[in-house]
C-alpha cells in the first residue's frame, strides 16, 4: 500500500479529515437526552478518530456505498473507542472476538441503543447493511485472524485489529483502504516502512509513538492523530494504552 503525501512528524500537518471523510448521506440521529449522556465526539459525516496538535478533528467516514477495509495495528483501547463512537452515530457495530469479556462492559453500557453486538470468531451472521442502516464489523481475532464469513460490502465496513505485526499483516495491509499504525518495535516499523513505502523519518517515529497516537494512511495521505478520550470513554475504558 503506497502513499504519496508526507507529514512532518507526530501530530504535524494533519488536515481535517485528511482524505478520510466519506460521502454525504442522511445523517443519523440520537435523542437529545442520549446525546447529553454520551458526550462523544461525532464528526460532520463520520467518526472522529483523533485530533492534530492544534485540536482539529480527523474524521473517518465509515458509512460508504463501497466496500471499505480498515486495518489497525494497535491496541484494543483505540479500537473500542472507535467502535463506541461509531455506535453513537447510529452505525450498528458487530464485534467478532475471541475475548468477549473484554467487550462486555462496553456492550452493556450502550445496550439500550442496541448499537453493538458481540459474536464468537467465525460466527458473525449476515447483517443486512444498507444506506439506512450502515454496519461496522470489528474483527478482534488476534495475531492471525481467520478469513471472515462476513466481509466488507456496500455500507458495511470491516475494521481488523492486529495487536502486532503478524505473518498475515502484510496481506491485510496491502488489501486495506485505510491503515492505522500505533507504536511498534523498530523491526516492525522497518517492515511496515517497506510495505507502506513510508519515509525513513515516519518509519523511525513508529517505535516512539505515545499511547493513543496513530499514524493513519490511505492511498493518498498519511497523518498522525491523537485519540483523546471523553470523560464518558475514560469511565468505560480507562486511559489510552497501547498494550492490554
C-alpha positions as a Markdown table, in Angstrom:
| # | Residue | x | y | z |
|---|---|---|---|---|
| 1 | Unk | 0.0 | 0.0 | 0.0 |
| 2 | Unk | 1.7 | 3.2 | -1.2 |
| 3 | Unk | 1.0 | 6.7 | -0.1 |
| 4 | Unk | 2.2 | 10.0 | -1.5 |
| 5 | Unk | 1.6 | 12.8 | 0.9 |
| 6 | Unk | 4.2 | 13.2 | 3.6 |
| 7 | Unk | 3.9 | 14.6 | 7.1 |
| 8 | Unk | 6.3 | 16.3 | 9.3 |
| 9 | Unk | 6.0 | 14.2 | 12.5 |
| 10 | Unk | 3.6 | 13.1 | 15.2 |
| 11 | Unk | 0.5 | 15.3 | 15.1 |
| 12 | Unk | 2.1 | 17.5 | 12.5 |
| 13 | Unk | 0.3 | 19.0 | 9.4 |
| 14 | Unk | -2.9 | 17.0 | 9.9 |
| 15 | Unk | -5.6 | 18.2 | 7.7 |
| 16 | Unk | -9.2 | 18.0 | 8.8 |
| 17 | Unk | -10.3 | 14.5 | 7.7 |
| 18 | Unk | -7.0 | 14.0 | 5.7 |
| 19 | Unk | -8.9 | 12.5 | 2.8 |
| 20 | Unk | -10.9 | 10.2 | 5.1 |
| 21 | Unk | -14.3 | 11.9 | 5.0 |
| 22 | Unk | -16.9 | 9.7 | 3.5 |
| 23 | Unk | -19.7 | 10.5 | 1.1 |
| 24 | Unk | -22.5 | 12.7 | 2.4 |
| 25 | Unk | -25.8 | 10.9 | 3.2 |
| 26 | Unk | -28.7 | 11.2 | 5.5 |
| 27 | Unk | -27.3 | 11.8 | 9.0 |
| 28 | Unk | -28.1 | 9.5 | 11.9 |
| 29 | Unk | -29.6 | 11.0 | 15.0 |
| 30 | Unk | -30.0 | 10.2 | 18.6 |
| 31 | Unk | -32.5 | 11.5 | 21.1 |
| 32 | Unk | -31.3 | 14.7 | 22.8 |
| 33 | Unk | -31.2 | 13.1 | 26.2 |
| 34 | Unk | -28.9 | 10.4 | 24.9 |
| 35 | Unk | -26.5 | 12.9 | 23.4 |
| 36 | Unk | -26.1 | 14.6 | 26.7 |
| 37 | Unk | -25.3 | 11.3 | 28.4 |
| 38 | Unk | -22.9 | 10.1 | 25.7 |
| 39 | Unk | -20.9 | 13.3 | 25.2 |
| 40 | Unk | -19.0 | 11.6 | 22.4 |
| 41 | Unk | -17.1 | 13.4 | 19.6 |
| 42 | Unk | -19.2 | 12.9 | 16.4 |
| 43 | Unk | -17.9 | 14.2 | 13.1 |
| 44 | Unk | -19.9 | 16.0 | 10.5 |
| 45 | Unk | -20.0 | 12.9 | 8.3 |
| 46 | Unk | -18.3 | 10.2 | 10.3 |
| 47 | Unk | -16.3 | 9.2 | 13.4 |
| 48 | Unk | -13.7 | 11.5 | 14.9 |
| 49 | Unk | -10.6 | 9.2 | 15.1 |
| 50 | Unk | -8.4 | 11.9 | 16.7 |
| 51 | Unk | -7.1 | 15.4 | 16.6 |
| 52 | Unk | -3.9 | 17.1 | 15.4 |
| 53 | Unk | -1.6 | 19.3 | 17.6 |
| 54 | Unk | -4.0 | 22.2 | 17.1 |
| 55 | Unk | -7.1 | 20.2 | 18.1 |
| 56 | Unk | -8.5 | 20.0 | 14.6 |
| 57 | Unk | -10.6 | 16.8 | 14.2 |
| 58 | Unk | -9.7 | 14.0 | 11.8 |
| 59 | Unk | -12.9 | 12.4 | 10.7 |
| 60 | Unk | -13.3 | 8.9 | 9.3 |
| 61 | Unk | -16.3 | 8.3 | 7.1 |
| 62 | Unk | -17.2 | 4.7 | 8.0 |
| 63 | Unk | -20.5 | 4.5 | 6.2 |
| 64 | Unk | -19.7 | 4.2 | 2.5 |
| 65 | Unk | -21.5 | 2.9 | -0.6 |
| 66 | Unk | -18.5 | 0.7 | -1.5 |
| 67 | Unk | -16.6 | -2.0 | 0.4 |
| 68 | Unk | -14.2 | -0.5 | 2.9 |
| 69 | Unk | -11.5 | -2.4 | 4.8 |
| 70 | Unk | -9.6 | -0.8 | 7.7 |
| 71 | Unk | -6.6 | -2.4 | 9.5 |
| 72 | Unk | -5.5 | -1.1 | 12.8 |
| 73 | Unk | -2.1 | -2.4 | 14.1 |
| 74 | Unk | -2.6 | -1.2 | 17.6 |
| 75 | Unk | -4.3 | -1.5 | 20.9 |
| 76 | Unk | -7.7 | -2.7 | 22.0 |
| 77 | Unk | -8.4 | 0.6 | 23.7 |
| 78 | Unk | -8.3 | 2.6 | 20.4 |
| 79 | Unk | -10.5 | 0.0 | 18.6 |
| 80 | Unk | -13.1 | 0.2 | 21.4 |
| 81 | Unk | -13.1 | 4.0 | 21.3 |
| 82 | Unk | -13.7 | 3.9 | 17.6 |
| 83 | Unk | -16.4 | 1.3 | 18.0 |
| 84 | Unk | -18.2 | 3.3 | 20.7 |
| 85 | Unk | -18.1 | 6.5 | 18.6 |
| 86 | Unk | -19.4 | 4.7 | 15.5 |
| 87 | Unk | -22.3 | 3.3 | 17.5 |
| 88 | Unk | -23.0 | 6.9 | 18.8 |
| 89 | Unk | -23.6 | 8.0 | 15.2 |
| 90 | Unk | -26.2 | 5.3 | 14.6 |
| 91 | Unk | -23.9 | 2.7 | 12.9 |
| 92 | Unk | -24.6 | -0.9 | 14.0 |
| 93 | Unk | -21.4 | -2.4 | 15.3 |
| 94 | Unk | -20.8 | -6.1 | 15.2 |
| 95 | Unk | -17.7 | -7.3 | 17.1 |
| 96 | Unk | -16.1 | -10.6 | 16.2 |
| 97 | Unk | -13.8 | -11.6 | 19.0 |
| 98 | Unk | -12.2 | -14.5 | 21.0 |
| 99 | Unk | -12.3 | -12.4 | 24.1 |
| 100 | Unk | -15.9 | -11.3 | 24.6 |
| 101 | Unk | -15.2 | -10.5 | 28.3 |
| 102 | Unk | -13.0 | -7.6 | 27.1 |
| 103 | Unk | -16.0 | -6.1 | 25.3 |
| 104 | Unk | -18.7 | -6.9 | 27.9 |
| 105 | Unk | -18.7 | -3.6 | 29.7 |
| 106 | Unk | -18.8 | -1.6 | 26.5 |
| 107 | Unk | -21.7 | -3.6 | 25.1 |
| 108 | Unk | -23.6 | -3.3 | 28.4 |
| 109 | Unk | -23.1 | 0.5 | 28.5 |
| 110 | Unk | -24.9 | 1.0 | 25.2 |
| 111 | Unk | -27.3 | -1.9 | 25.4 |
| 112 | Unk | -30.3 | 0.5 | 25.4 |
| 113 | Unk | -29.4 | 1.6 | 21.9 |
| 114 | Unk | -28.9 | -1.9 | 20.6 |
| 115 | Unk | -26.0 | -0.5 | 18.7 |
| 116 | Unk | -23.4 | -3.2 | 19.4 |
| 117 | Unk | -23.4 | -7.0 | 19.4 |
| 118 | Unk | -20.6 | -9.4 | 20.2 |
| 119 | Unk | -20.0 | -12.7 | 18.3 |
| 120 | Unk | -17.6 | -15.6 | 18.6 |
| 121 | Unk | -14.9 | -15.9 | 15.9 |
| 122 | Unk | -16.4 | -17.1 | 12.7 |
| 123 | Unk | -20.0 | -16.7 | 14.0 |
| 124 | Unk | -21.0 | -13.3 | 12.7 |
| 125 | Unk | -24.3 | -13.7 | 10.9 |
| 126 | Unk | -25.4 | -11.8 | 7.8 |
| 127 | Unk | -26.0 | -8.2 | 9.0 |
| 128 | Unk | -28.2 | -6.7 | 6.2 |
| 129 | Unk | -26.3 | -3.5 | 5.9 |
| 130 | Unk | -27.9 | -0.7 | 3.9 |
| 131 | Unk | -27.7 | 3.1 | 3.4 |
| 132 | Unk | -30.2 | 3.5 | 6.1 |
| 133 | Unk | -28.6 | 1.0 | 8.5 |
| 134 | Unk | -24.8 | 1.0 | 7.9 |
| 135 | Unk | -22.7 | -1.5 | 9.7 |
| 136 | Unk | -19.1 | -1.7 | 11.1 |
| 137 | Unk | -17.7 | -5.1 | 11.8 |
| 138 | Unk | -14.8 | -5.0 | 14.2 |
| 139 | Unk | -12.6 | -8.2 | 14.0 |
| 140 | Unk | -10.7 | -8.6 | 17.2 |
| 141 | Unk | -9.4 | -12.1 | 16.4 |
| 142 | Unk | -5.7 | -12.0 | 17.5 |
| 143 | Unk | -2.5 | -12.1 | 15.5 |
| 144 | Unk | -3.8 | -14.4 | 12.8 |
| 145 | Unk | -7.4 | -13.6 | 12.2 |
| 146 | Unk | -9.1 | -16.3 | 10.0 |
| 147 | Unk | -10.8 | -15.3 | 6.8 |
| 148 | Unk | -14.1 | -13.9 | 7.9 |
| 149 | Unk | -17.5 | -15.2 | 6.9 |
| 150 | Unk | -18.7 | -11.6 | 6.8 |
| 151 | Unk | -16.6 | -9.3 | 4.6 |
| 152 | Unk | -16.7 | -5.7 | 3.7 |
| 153 | Unk | -19.5 | -4.7 | 1.3 |
| 154 | Unk | -21.5 | -1.6 | 0.4 |
| 155 | Unk | -22.4 | 0.2 | 3.7 |
| 156 | Unk | -20.6 | -2.5 | 5.7 |
| 157 | Unk | -17.0 | -1.5 | 6.7 |
| 158 | Unk | -14.7 | -4.0 | 8.4 |
| 159 | Unk | -12.0 | -3.0 | 10.9 |
| 160 | Unk | -9.4 | -5.7 | 11.6 |
| 161 | Unk | -7.4 | -5.2 | 14.8 |
| 162 | Unk | -3.9 | -6.6 | 14.9 |
| 163 | Unk | -2.1 | -6.2 | 18.2 |
| 164 | Unk | 1.3 | -6.5 | 16.5 |
| 165 | Unk | 2.7 | -7.2 | 13.0 |
| 166 | Unk | 2.0 | -10.8 | 12.3 |
| 167 | Unk | 2.7 | -13.1 | 9.2 |
| 168 | Unk | -0.8 | -12.2 | 7.8 |
| 169 | Unk | -0.4 | -8.5 | 8.4 |
| 170 | Unk | 1.4 | -7.7 | 5.0 |
| 171 | Unk | -1.5 | -9.2 | 3.1 |
| 172 | Unk | -4.1 | -7.4 | 5.1 |
| 173 | Unk | -2.3 | -4.1 | 4.9 |
| 174 | Unk | -2.0 | -4.3 | 1.2 |
| 175 | Unk | -5.7 | -5.1 | 0.8 |
| 176 | Unk | -6.9 | -2.3 | 3.1 |
| 177 | Unk | -8.3 | 1.0 | 2.1 |
| 178 | Unk | -7.1 | 2.6 | 5.3 |
| 179 | Unk | -4.3 | 1.5 | 7.7 |
| 180 | Unk | -3.7 | 2.8 | 11.2 |
| 181 | Unk | -0.4 | 2.1 | 13.0 |
| 182 | Unk | 0.3 | 2.7 | 16.6 |
| 183 | Unk | 3.6 | 2.1 | 18.5 |
| 184 | Unk | 5.5 | -0.9 | 17.2 |
| 185 | Unk | 9.0 | -2.3 | 17.6 |
| 186 | Unk | 11.9 | -0.9 | 15.5 |
| 187 | Unk | 11.9 | -4.1 | 13.5 |
| 188 | Unk | 8.2 | -4.0 | 12.9 |
| 189 | Unk | 8.5 | -0.3 | 11.9 |
| 190 | Unk | 11.1 | -1.2 | 9.3 |
| 191 | Unk | 8.9 | -3.9 | 7.9 |
| 192 | Unk | 5.9 | -1.6 | 7.7 |
| 193 | Unk | 8.1 | 1.1 | 6.2 |
| 194 | Unk | 8.8 | -1.2 | 3.3 |
| 195 | Unk | 5.2 | -2.5 | 2.9 |
| 196 | Unk | 3.7 | 1.0 | 3.1 |
| 197 | Unk | 6.5 | 2.9 | 1.4 |
| 198 | Unk | 7.0 | 5.2 | 4.4 |
| 199 | Unk | 9.7 | 7.9 | 4.5 |
| 200 | Unk | 12.5 | 7.0 | 6.9 |
| 201 | Unk | 11.5 | 9.8 | 9.4 |
| 202 | Unk | 8.0 | 8.4 | 9.7 |
| 203 | Unk | 9.2 | 4.8 | 9.9 |
| 204 | Unk | 11.6 | 5.6 | 12.8 |
| 205 | Unk | 8.8 | 7.6 | 14.6 |
| 206 | Unk | 6.6 | 4.5 | 14.7 |
| 207 | Unk | 8.6 | 2.9 | 17.5 |
| 208 | Unk | 8.3 | 6.0 | 19.7 |
| 209 | Unk | 4.6 | 6.9 | 19.4 |
| 210 | Unk | 2.8 | 7.8 | 22.7 |
| 211 | Unk | -0.2 | 5.8 | 23.8 |
| 212 | Unk | -3.3 | 7.0 | 21.8 |
| 213 | Unk | -1.3 | 8.3 | 18.8 |
| 214 | Unk | -1.9 | 6.6 | 15.5 |
| 215 | Unk | -0.4 | 7.1 | 12.0 |
| 216 | Unk | -3.4 | 6.8 | 9.6 |
| 217 | Unk | -2.6 | 6.1 | 5.9 |
| 218 | Unk | -4.8 | 5.7 | 2.9 |
| 219 | Unk | -4.0 | 5.7 | -0.8 |
| 220 | Unk | -3.2 | 9.4 | -0.9 |
| 221 | Unk | -2.4 | 10.7 | 2.6 |
| 222 | Unk | -0.6 | 10.0 | 5.8 |
| 223 | Unk | -1.3 | 11.8 | 9.0 |
| 224 | Unk | -0.7 | 11.4 | 12.7 |
| 225 | Unk | -3.7 | 11.8 | 15.0 |
| 226 | Unk | -4.1 | 11.5 | 18.8 |
| 227 | Unk | -7.3 | 9.9 | 20.1 |
| 228 | Unk | -8.4 | 11.9 | 23.1 |
| 229 | Unk | -11.0 | 10.2 | 25.3 |
| 230 | Unk | -14.0 | 12.0 | 26.7 |
| 231 | Unk | -14.9 | 11.6 | 30.3 |
| 232 | Unk | -17.5 | 9.0 | 29.3 |
| 233 | Unk | -15.0 | 7.0 | 27.4 |
| 234 | Unk | -12.4 | 7.2 | 30.1 |
| 235 | Unk | -15.0 | 6.0 | 32.6 |
| 236 | Unk | -15.8 | 3.0 | 30.5 |
| 237 | Unk | -12.3 | 2.1 | 29.0 |
| 238 | Unk | -9.8 | 3.8 | 31.2 |
| 239 | Unk | -6.9 | 5.9 | 29.9 |
| 240 | Unk | -5.3 | 5.4 | 26.5 |
| 241 | Unk | -3.0 | 2.4 | 26.3 |
| 242 | Unk | -1.2 | 0.6 | 23.6 |
| 243 | Unk | -1.0 | -2.8 | 25.3 |
| 244 | Unk | -3.7 | -4.5 | 27.3 |
